[in-house]
Structure formats: structure tokens, C-alpha cells
Amino acid sequence: MKLKVEDMTCGGCARAVTAAIREIDENAVVNIDVATRLVEVQSSASNDAVTQALNEAGFPPEVLAG
């Protein structure tokens, strides 16, 4: 899935986003581009679970593609 996370503005934010996703799927593959605020996630967790985890971590995402 591809997400846009407007509140992700630095490397620390990127680490927090990665940690939130890996909390629900420790084997998730997370690719982040802080400059464009894009996150690509390959996970066995559902898209809803990933979105919820990011919302709870304070980084509400906009889903761009599944």
C-alpha cells in the first residue's frame, strides 16, 4: 500500500512511522521518502490495521493506493 503522511517531516518521524507499522507486523517492509512524505508498505497486516496504527501513533495517513 502507498500512503501520504503529511505530519512526517523528519527522520525521527520516519522512524516512528516505521515502528508503528512494525508493531503490528514485525516483518513489514517499509520504504519511506521523507522529502515527499510518501510511505510504501508491504505487510501481512490489513490496510485498515496499518492506517489505524499510524493514526494512533499521531501520523494520520492518506491512502494513495492499495
DARAHU-V308672 format. One record per helix or strand of 3 or more residues. SS is the DSSP state (h for helix, s for strand). FROM is the first residue (numbers start at 0). LEN is the number of residues. If there is no record, write none. Layout:
ss = (SS & SS)
from = (FROM & FROM)
len = (LEN & LEN)
This chain:
ss = (s & h & s & s & h & s)
from = (1 & 10 & 28 & 37 & 46 & 61)
len = (3 & 14 & 5 & 5 & 10 & 4)
